[in-house]
Amino acid sequence: MRFVFINPNRAIDEGNIWNVVNSLTPPMGLACLSSVLEEKGFEADIIDAAALGLGFDEIVSSIKGHVDYIGISSTTVEIEHAVELAGGLRRAFPEALILMGGVHPTIFHESLVSEDVCDMVIRGEGEEAIVELAQDRKLEEVPNLTWKSPAGEVIVNAHSDRYVDLEQLPIPSYNKLPMDRYHSALGAAKKNPSVGMITSRGCPGTCTFCYSGMHGKRIRMQSAGKVFDQILFLKKNYGIREISFYDDTFTTNKKRVERLCDLLLQNKTNISWSCFARADTVNPGLLKKMKQAGCHQVGYGFESADEEVLKAINKRVKTRQIDDAVAWTRAAGIDVRGAFMLGNPGETEESMRRTIEYSKQLGIQFAIYNITTPFPGTALYDWSMEQGIVMHRKWVSYDLSHSVLKLPTVGPDTVEQYYSTAYREFYMRPGYIIKRILSLRSGYELKTHMMAFLGMVIGGLIRKK
């Protein structure tokens, strides 16, 4: 049984800030599926069209020989291209079964199958289902699978009650990926080459704008030892010098982070790294140890300076906790990358102005501003649909830089204006520019930080037009 997995290309609008500063990360989900299949004796290739910039004809020419399953992973913003790709691959390889997975297909599994976009969808975690497909189990027995019977009936199999044991997963199939193409987001790495890693599934937060259904409610993590072994593997085999941990909340389990820090220090690994955290999952002692072990930047989702807005999105963090987290992180000598949202439920011009001013007063090194987007599967999406304020479902515009909500308290054009204003005001402060230049110690840091700065400003100026 042979599988080919495809990470589709993603067309980002010219005016989207992420077109300039976005990271290019290995498709970890596909790499895990490939390694699990290989461990069981099956063949599984990966075509990372996003990393390689491949068009349809190039994807087709990359698929050699007979293939049983062609799997396509997709998020919401990629789905339009993924659907087009699935149709073309169905015509090019009529004997292969087209399989889809990822967040968006998990939500819209029934429509994708009923409309013959694909032959089947694996909902949520795919490791168990993909192995059973490879072992040629009867389709009705494969967990998490949505498929169509010979009579044309869409069948939704029961969801598995088993969680994937991350500790037992083999090392992802990095050998199937163009590892020289990957890099961290601009401004997020001190060294090169850098690469993103995900070491857990799940998040302690219950924010209305996030979808938690892919991996279930239970938070699972790889042990510090397993994470350390993977870092050594990446360093030895690909010369990686920097890791960006893209776990939803890397600091959920403080003891695990402390143990990883101990391993990095005891073995003099000389790896620098960054991570994402919530303001309520850090403390001064933890941050100090992280700094000693090579952490130079923490990204926090602060979202808003308005307490009522924070309540509306169920952030469960107060501004005093944000203030503390920033102070502790700066005291430890770690840079702060703060993420903010504009256009939340209950938002007004005054609250957006307050958030922008707050972001400038925090003393953080980087600020990322996003327009609140109701992604399918989230509580925010369900609420927005009930309120009738979703303007359209043109998925390519669900890119965090376009307003798709028509809030009763502030118009979409106004939200987009504040989005552009935020970037210009934060990054064009003379004092900020001077301070950032003086803080950089290496040529690589200067280059990447200034590129990030210019990207933020240019993105804001383009959106203004």
Backbone torsions as a table, in degrees:
resi	resn	phi	psi	omega
1	MET	NA	128.0	-177.1
2	ARG	-121.7	134.3	179.2
3	PHE	-116.6	146.8	168.9
4	VAL	-129.1	121.2	179.6
5	PHE	-103.7	139.9	-177.2
6	ILE	-125.2	127.8	169.9
7	ASN	-97.9	105.7	-171.2
8	PRO	-68.4	155.0	175.8
9	ASN	-65.2	150.9	-179.3
10	ARG	-121.9	118.6	178.5
11	ALA	-88.7	112.6	179.2
12	ILE	-101.9	131.6	-179.1
13	ASP	-55.4	143.3	-176.5
14	GLU	-57.2	-34.3	-177.5
15	GLY	-86.0	3.1	-178.8
16	ASN	-83.9	128.7	-178.7
17	ILE	-58.0	-30.7	-178.0
18	TRP	-70.7	-13.1	175.5
19	ASN	-69.4	-20.4	-176.9
20	VAL	-102.3	-42.6	-169.7
21	VAL	-109.6	-0.3	-172.8
22	ASN	-65.0	149.1	173.3
23	SER	-78.0	163.3	170.6
24	LEU	-122.0	107.0	-169.7
25	THR	-112.3	142.5	175.6
26	PRO	-56.1	140.4	176.2
27	PRO	-72.0	86.3	-169.9
28	MET	-62.0	-36.3	178.6
29	GLY	-60.0	-46.7	179.7
30	LEU	-67.9	-37.2	179.4
31	ALA	-65.6	-33.9	176.9
32	CYS	-70.6	-43.1	178.2
33	LEU	-60.4	-43.5	-179.3
34	SER	-62.2	-43.3	-178.0
35	SER	-68.5	-37.0	178.1
36	VAL	-64.2	-43.3	179.1
37	LEU	-66.0	-43.4	179.2
38	GLU	-60.3	-39.6	179.4
39	GLU	-62.0	-29.9	179.5
40	LYS	-89.4	1.6	176.0
41	GLY	94.1	14.0	-179.9
42	PHE	-105.7	158.0	-178.9
43	GLU	-94.0	132.0	-178.6
44	ALA	-148.0	110.4	178.7
45	ASP	-98.5	160.8	177.6
46	ILE	-128.7	133.1	173.2
47	ILE	-116.1	107.2	179.2
48	ASP	-91.9	84.5	-177.8
49	ALA	-65.1	-29.3	179.3
50	ALA	-66.5	-44.7	-179.0
51	ALA	-71.3	-36.2	-175.6
52	LEU	-91.5	-9.1	-178.9
53	GLY	65.4	40.3	-175.2
54	LEU	-86.4	136.9	170.9
55	GLY	-86.6	179.2	-175.6
56	PHE	-59.1	-48.5	-177.3
57	ASP	-60.6	-36.9	179.9
58	GLU	-71.1	-34.5	175.9
59	ILE	-63.9	-46.3	-179.6
60	VAL	-60.2	-44.8	-177.8
61	SER	-69.4	-18.0	178.5
62	SER	-80.1	-16.4	-179.2
63	ILE	-91.1	108.4	-176.0
64	LYS	-105.2	139.1	173.8
65	GLY	73.8	-168.1	-177.1
66	HIS	-74.2	141.8	177.1
67	VAL	-137.4	136.1	-179.0
68	ASP	-91.3	-42.4	-179.2
69	TYR	-129.8	134.8	170.3
70	ILE	-114.4	114.9	-177.2
71	GLY	-103.1	134.2	-180.0
72	ILE	-123.3	124.4	177.7
73	SER	-97.9	145.4	-177.6
74	SER	-154.5	141.9	167.1
75	THR	-97.3	-179.7	-178.0
76	THR	-62.8	-47.5	-175.2
77	VAL	-68.2	-19.7	-179.8
78	GLU	-94.5	-10.1	-165.2
79	ILE	-63.3	-35.1	-178.7
80	GLU	-62.6	-42.5	177.0
81	HIS	-69.0	-38.5	-179.7
82	ALA	-63.3	-39.2	178.5
83	VAL	-64.5	-43.6	177.8
84	GLU	-62.9	-41.5	178.7
85	LEU	-63.1	-42.5	-179.8
86	ALA	-60.4	-42.2	179.4
87	GLY	-63.3	-42.4	179.6
88	GLY	-66.9	-39.2	179.7
89	LEU	-70.2	-31.7	176.5
90	ARG	-62.5	-40.2	178.6
91	ARG	-72.8	-36.7	-177.2
92	ALA	-75.4	-30.7	-178.3
93	PHE	-130.9	72.1	-174.2
94	PRO	-62.8	-19.8	-179.5
95	GLU	-85.4	-14.3	-177.5
96	ALA	-88.8	149.7	174.2
97	LEU	-91.8	132.6	-178.6
98	ILE	-92.6	122.0	-175.8
99	LEU	-117.8	135.3	177.2
100	MET	-122.6	151.5	178.0
101	GLY	-154.3	178.5	-176.8
102	GLY	108.6	178.9	-173.4
103	VAL	-62.0	-54.4	-175.2
104	HIS	-64.5	-48.2	175.8
105	PRO	-59.6	-32.5	177.3
106	THR	-61.6	-39.7	-179.5
107	ILE	-72.7	-44.5	-173.7
108	PHE	-106.8	36.0	-174.5
109	HIS	-59.8	-42.6	-175.9
110	GLU	-67.1	-43.4	-179.4
111	SER	-68.0	-38.0	179.4
112	LEU	-62.8	-38.6	179.2
113	VAL	-77.7	-43.6	-177.4
114	SER	-65.3	-31.7	180.0
115	GLU	-89.6	9.3	177.5
116	ASP	59.0	28.3	172.0
117	VAL	-66.1	-37.5	178.1
118	CYS	-146.0	169.3	-179.8
119	ASP	-83.7	-29.2	-178.4
120	MET	-160.9	159.3	176.9
121	VAL	-129.1	133.9	169.4
122	ILE	-96.0	120.0	-177.4
123	ARG	-88.6	133.0	176.2
124	GLY	69.7	-143.7	-179.7
125	GLU	-62.0	137.9	-172.4
126	GLY	-110.2	-6.8	-171.8
127	GLU	-60.3	-45.9	-177.8
128	GLU	-67.4	-45.1	-177.5
129	ALA	-66.4	-39.2	-175.8
130	ILE	-66.6	-35.7	178.4
131	VAL	-67.5	-40.9	-179.5
132	GLU	-68.6	-33.6	173.0
133	LEU	-64.0	-42.5	-179.9
134	ALA	-64.2	-33.0	179.3
135	GLN	-83.2	6.8	174.5
136	ASP	62.4	38.0	173.8
137	ARG	-67.8	155.7	174.6
138	LYS	-59.6	136.6	-174.2
139	LEU	-57.9	-35.7	-178.6
140	GLU	-68.1	-11.2	-179.2
141	GLU	-100.7	-3.8	-176.5
142	VAL	-86.4	119.8	-177.6
143	PRO	-67.8	152.1	175.1
144	ASN	67.0	13.7	-175.1
145	LEU	-102.1	134.7	170.3
146	THR	-115.4	128.0	-174.1
147	TRP	-150.9	175.7	-178.4
148	LYS	-117.4	130.2	179.6
149	SER	-73.5	164.5	177.0
150	PRO	-57.2	-25.4	179.1
151	ALA	-82.5	-2.9	178.1
152	GLY	92.7	7.9	179.8
153	GLU	-87.5	133.3	176.8
154	VAL	-79.2	122.2	-177.5
155	ILE	-107.8	126.5	177.4
156	VAL	-109.6	101.2	-179.6
157	ASN	-67.2	158.0	179.2
158	ALA	-62.6	148.6	177.5
159	HIS	-80.4	139.2	-180.0
160	SER	-65.7	140.4	175.3
161	ASP	-93.4	7.9	178.6
162	ARG	-101.3	139.0	175.7
163	TYR	-97.7	143.5	177.1
164	VAL	-67.5	130.8	177.0
165	ASP	-83.2	102.8	-175.9
166	LEU	-62.7	-26.5	-179.1
167	GLU	-68.2	-25.3	-177.5
168	GLN	-93.5	-6.3	-179.2
169	LEU	-70.2	138.1	174.8
170	PRO	-70.1	166.1	176.5
171	ILE	-59.6	132.8	-179.5
172	PRO	-52.9	153.7	-175.8
173	SER	-76.0	68.2	178.0
174	TYR	-62.0	-28.4	-179.2
175	ASN	-66.0	-14.0	178.2
176	LYS	-94.3	3.2	-172.3
177	LEU	-118.6	153.5	177.1
178	PRO	-80.3	79.0	-170.1
179	MET	-62.9	-22.7	179.4
180	ASP	-75.4	-8.3	-178.7
181	ARG	-91.0	-16.9	-170.8
182	TYR	-86.0	149.5	179.2
183	HIS	-159.9	160.8	177.7
184	SER	-77.8	167.6	175.4
185	ALA	-61.7	148.6	179.3
186	LEU	-57.8	134.2	-179.2
187	GLY	86.2	-3.8	-176.2
188	ALA	-102.9	-3.4	-177.6
189	ALA	-128.8	140.3	175.7
190	LYS	-95.5	-22.7	-175.9
191	LYS	-128.7	163.1	178.6
192	ASN	-137.7	139.6	4.2
193	PRO	-78.7	151.4	178.7
194	SER	-126.6	159.4	-179.1
195	VAL	-153.4	153.7	178.2
196	GLY	-89.9	147.1	176.6
197	MET	-134.6	149.1	172.7
198	ILE	-125.6	123.5	-172.6
199	THR	-118.2	7.7	-179.2
200	SER	-152.9	168.2	175.0
201	ARG	-134.4	128.1	-179.3
202	GLY	107.6	164.6	-177.3
203	CYS	-146.1	143.0	178.7
204	PRO	-72.9	-15.0	-179.8
205	GLY	-78.3	158.5	176.3
206	THR	-129.6	40.9	-178.3
207	CYS	-62.3	143.7	-175.7
208	THR	-69.2	-19.3	-174.9
209	PHE	-93.9	-1.3	-179.6
210	CYS	-108.9	146.1	177.6
211	TYR	-101.7	122.8	-176.7
212	SER	-107.7	5.4	-173.2
213	GLY	-78.4	-13.0	-177.4
214	MET	-64.3	-40.8	-172.0
215	HIS	-118.2	8.9	178.9
216	GLY	82.4	179.3	-175.0
217	LYS	-84.5	-18.9	-176.8
218	ARG	-81.9	127.7	177.2
219	ILE	-82.5	126.5	-179.8
220	ARG	-125.6	144.1	-176.5
221	MET	-137.2	146.1	168.8
222	GLN	-73.8	147.2	178.7
223	SER	-65.3	159.9	177.2
224	ALA	-58.2	-37.9	179.9
225	GLY	-64.0	-40.6	-179.7
226	LYS	-69.2	-39.4	176.8
227	VAL	-62.9	-43.7	179.7
228	PHE	-61.3	-44.1	179.4
229	ASP	-60.4	-38.4	-180.0
230	GLN	-69.5	-36.8	175.9
231	ILE	-61.5	-45.3	178.2
232	LEU	-61.4	-39.3	178.6
233	PHE	-61.1	-45.8	-179.4
234	LEU	-66.6	-37.4	179.5
235	LYS	-68.0	-45.1	-177.5
236	LYS	-69.0	-44.0	-171.9
237	ASN	-90.4	-23.5	-176.2
238	TYR	-130.6	6.4	176.8
239	GLY	66.3	24.2	-176.9
240	ILE	-66.5	133.3	-178.9
241	ARG	-116.7	-9.1	-177.4
242	GLU	-143.1	137.1	177.2
243	ILE	-119.0	131.4	170.3
244	SER	-106.8	111.3	179.0
245	PHE	-82.5	115.0	-176.6
246	TYR	-101.4	22.9	171.3
247	ASP	-58.3	146.9	179.0
248	ASP	-53.7	-46.5	176.1
249	THR	-141.6	96.6	-174.2
250	PHE	-65.6	-28.3	-173.9
251	THR	-96.1	20.3	179.1
252	THR	-57.2	-46.8	178.7
253	ASN	-105.9	100.3	-174.8
254	LYS	-63.7	-37.7	-179.2
255	LYS	-63.2	-37.6	178.4
256	ARG	-63.6	-43.8	-179.8
257	VAL	-64.3	-42.6	179.1
258	GLU	-62.4	-41.5	179.0
259	ARG	-64.1	-41.1	177.6
260	LEU	-63.0	-42.4	177.6
261	CYS	-59.2	-43.4	178.6
262	ASP	-59.5	-43.8	-179.9
263	LEU	-64.4	-41.8	179.2
264	LEU	-64.2	-39.7	-178.7
265	LEU	-74.1	-45.5	-177.5
266	GLN	-63.4	-32.9	-177.9
267	ASN	-97.5	5.9	177.7
268	LYS	47.0	53.4	-172.3
269	THR	-69.1	-28.2	179.2
270	ASN	57.6	47.0	175.2
271	ILE	-114.3	131.1	173.1
272	SER	-96.1	155.7	-174.6
273	TRP	-158.3	163.8	176.2
274	SER	-138.0	167.5	-178.8
275	CYS	-157.7	170.8	173.4
276	PHE	-103.6	144.5	179.2
277	ALA	-148.8	163.8	168.8
278	ARG	-98.0	150.1	-178.2
279	ALA	-62.4	-24.1	-178.9
280	ASP	-94.8	15.1	179.4
281	THR	-121.7	16.7	179.2
282	VAL	-128.0	161.3	173.9
283	ASN	-147.9	166.3	-176.3
284	PRO	-57.3	-42.0	-178.5
285	GLY	-64.3	-44.0	179.8
286	LEU	-62.7	-46.0	-178.0
287	LEU	-64.2	-37.1	178.1
288	LYS	-63.0	-43.6	179.3
289	LYS	-66.8	-39.4	177.4
290	MET	-58.5	-43.4	178.2
291	LYS	-60.9	-45.6	-179.8
292	GLN	-60.2	-31.3	-176.3
293	ALA	-91.4	7.7	173.7
294	GLY	111.3	-2.3	178.9
295	CYS	-73.7	127.9	-178.0
296	HIS	-121.0	-8.7	180.0
297	GLN	-152.5	137.4	173.2
298	VAL	-122.4	130.7	176.4
299	GLY	-98.7	124.1	179.3
300	TYR	-114.7	142.3	171.8
301	GLY	-91.1	93.1	-179.3
302	PHE	-83.2	-35.1	173.5
303	GLU	71.2	-59.3	-173.0
304	SER	-153.9	156.6	174.4
305	ALA	-97.3	-0.2	-177.2
306	ASP	-99.0	118.3	-176.9
307	GLU	-60.1	-37.2	-179.5
308	GLU	-68.5	-36.9	176.4
309	VAL	-66.3	-42.2	178.1
310	LEU	-59.5	-38.5	176.8
311	LYS	-66.2	-41.3	-176.8
312	ALA	-62.3	-31.9	-179.9
313	ILE	-98.4	7.2	177.0
314	ASN	56.7	42.8	-179.2
315	LYS	-69.7	-32.2	179.6
316	ARG	60.2	33.5	174.0
317	VAL	-137.2	138.1	179.1
318	LYS	-103.5	160.2	-176.7
319	THR	-62.6	-29.4	177.6
320	ARG	-64.8	-33.5	176.7
321	GLN	-70.3	-35.4	175.6
322	ILE	-63.7	-46.7	179.1
323	ASP	-57.5	-44.6	-179.6
324	ASP	-63.7	-46.5	-178.3
325	ALA	-60.3	-41.9	178.9
326	VAL	-65.1	-45.4	-179.7
327	ALA	-61.6	-44.9	-179.8
328	TRP	-64.6	-41.2	-177.9
329	THR	-66.8	-44.0	178.3
330	ARG	-64.9	-39.5	179.5
331	ALA	-62.9	-31.1	178.8
332	ALA	-78.6	-8.0	-179.5
333	GLY	85.3	21.6	-179.3
334	ILE	-106.5	135.7	175.9
335	ASP	-69.5	152.9	178.4
336	VAL	-115.4	129.7	174.4
337	ARG	-114.3	104.9	-175.1
338	GLY	-99.3	134.6	178.1
339	ALA	-106.7	134.9	-178.2
340	PHE	-129.9	150.9	-179.3
341	MET	-118.2	139.8	176.9
342	LEU	-123.5	133.4	-179.7
343	GLY	98.0	30.9	177.4
344	ASN	-77.6	163.7	172.8
345	PRO	-55.2	133.7	-178.3
346	GLY	83.6	0.4	-177.3
347	GLU	-67.5	145.2	173.2
348	THR	-133.2	171.8	175.7
349	GLU	-61.3	-36.7	-179.8
350	GLU	-64.7	-41.9	-179.2
351	SER	-69.6	-36.1	177.3
352	MET	-68.2	-40.9	176.6
353	ARG	-60.3	-40.8	-179.7
354	ARG	-64.0	-40.6	179.7
355	THR	-65.2	-42.0	179.2
356	ILE	-63.7	-45.8	179.7
357	GLU	-63.5	-40.8	179.1
358	TYR	-61.2	-43.4	-179.1
359	SER	-62.6	-32.5	179.8
360	LYS	-77.2	-28.6	-176.9
361	GLN	-85.4	-15.1	-175.3
362	LEU	-69.1	-22.9	-178.2
363	GLY	79.0	28.9	-179.5
364	ILE	-89.8	158.0	-176.0
365	GLN	-81.6	-34.6	-179.0
366	PHE	-136.2	143.8	174.9
367	ALA	-127.8	133.0	175.3
368	ILE	-115.4	125.5	178.4
369	TYR	-112.2	132.4	177.3
370	ASN	-126.3	149.7	172.8
371	ILE	-86.9	127.5	-177.5
372	THR	-55.2	126.6	-174.6
373	THR	-126.5	127.0	-178.4
374	PRO	-83.4	83.8	-178.5
375	PHE	-70.3	138.5	178.6
376	PRO	-53.2	141.2	179.6
377	GLY	95.4	-15.0	-179.2
378	THR	-90.0	159.4	175.0
379	ALA	-63.3	-32.9	178.2
380	LEU	-63.3	-41.7	179.2
381	TYR	-63.9	-46.7	-179.5
382	ASP	-60.8	-44.5	179.5
383	TRP	-63.5	-43.5	-178.2
384	SER	-64.5	-38.9	177.9
385	MET	-66.3	-41.4	178.5
386	GLU	-62.7	-36.9	-179.6
387	GLN	-79.9	-11.6	-179.8
388	GLY	70.0	31.6	-176.9
389	ILE	-108.7	4.8	175.0
390	VAL	-79.8	118.7	-173.3
391	MET	-74.8	-32.3	-178.8
392	HIS	-166.4	171.1	174.8
393	ARG	-123.7	43.9	171.8
394	LYS	-81.8	95.2	-165.2
395	TRP	-62.2	-28.8	-178.4
396	VAL	-64.0	-20.9	178.8
397	SER	-89.6	-0.1	175.0
398	TYR	-84.5	59.4	-169.9
399	ASP	-115.8	14.5	176.8
400	LEU	73.1	4.1	177.7
401	SER	-124.3	1.7	177.2
402	HIS	-124.5	139.9	176.7
403	SER	-77.8	127.7	175.3
404	VAL	-120.5	3.0	177.1
405	LEU	-112.1	138.4	174.7
406	LYS	-106.4	83.6	-176.6
407	LEU	-70.7	146.3	178.9
408	PRO	-71.5	-17.0	-174.8
409	THR	-99.9	-16.8	179.4
410	VAL	-159.7	138.0	-176.2
411	GLY	-77.3	157.9	-178.9
412	PRO	-63.5	-36.5	178.9
413	ASP	-65.6	-36.9	178.9
414	THR	-66.5	-40.7	177.5
415	VAL	-59.9	-44.4	-179.5
416	GLU	-65.9	-34.5	177.1
417	GLN	-64.5	-43.3	178.8
418	TYR	-67.4	-32.9	176.9
419	TYR	-59.3	-47.4	178.7
420	SER	-67.8	-41.5	179.5
421	THR	-59.6	-41.3	-177.5
422	ALA	-57.8	-48.2	-178.9
423	TYR	-63.2	-45.6	-178.6
424	ARG	-63.8	-45.0	-176.7
425	GLU	-66.9	-39.4	-177.5
426	PHE	-70.5	-47.4	-169.5
427	TYR	-90.7	-11.7	-178.2
428	MET	-103.0	14.6	174.7
429	ARG	-73.5	122.9	-179.2
430	PRO	-54.7	-42.9	-179.7
431	GLY	-62.6	-38.2	178.8
432	TYR	-64.7	-45.6	-177.4
433	ILE	-60.8	-46.9	-178.8
434	ILE	-63.2	-45.5	-178.6
435	LYS	-61.5	-40.7	-179.2
436	ARG	-66.3	-42.2	179.9
437	ILE	-63.4	-43.3	-178.2
438	LEU	-68.7	-24.3	-177.2
439	SER	-82.3	-13.7	-175.1
440	LEU	-86.8	135.7	-172.2
441	ARG	-108.6	-20.1	-177.7
442	SER	-123.6	160.1	177.9
443	GLY	-61.6	-36.9	-179.3
444	TYR	-67.1	-42.5	177.5
445	GLU	-60.3	-46.0	-178.9
446	LEU	-60.2	-45.9	-178.8
447	LYS	-61.4	-50.9	-175.4
448	THR	-69.4	-38.8	-179.6
449	HIS	-68.3	-40.0	179.2
450	MET	-70.7	-35.1	175.1
451	MET	-63.5	-40.3	177.6
452	ALA	-63.5	-44.1	179.2
453	PHE	-59.0	-49.6	-179.6
454	LEU	-63.1	-37.6	178.9
455	GLY	-61.9	-43.0	179.2
456	MET	-62.4	-46.1	-177.6
457	VAL	-66.1	-47.3	-179.1
458	ILE	-61.9	-41.4	177.1
459	GLY	-57.7	-43.1	179.4
460	GLY	-65.8	-40.4	-179.8
461	LEU	-66.9	-40.3	178.1
462	ILE	-62.2	-43.9	-179.1
463	ARG	-64.7	-31.6	178.6
464	LYS	-60.9	-38.7	179.2
465	LYS	-68.3	NA	NA
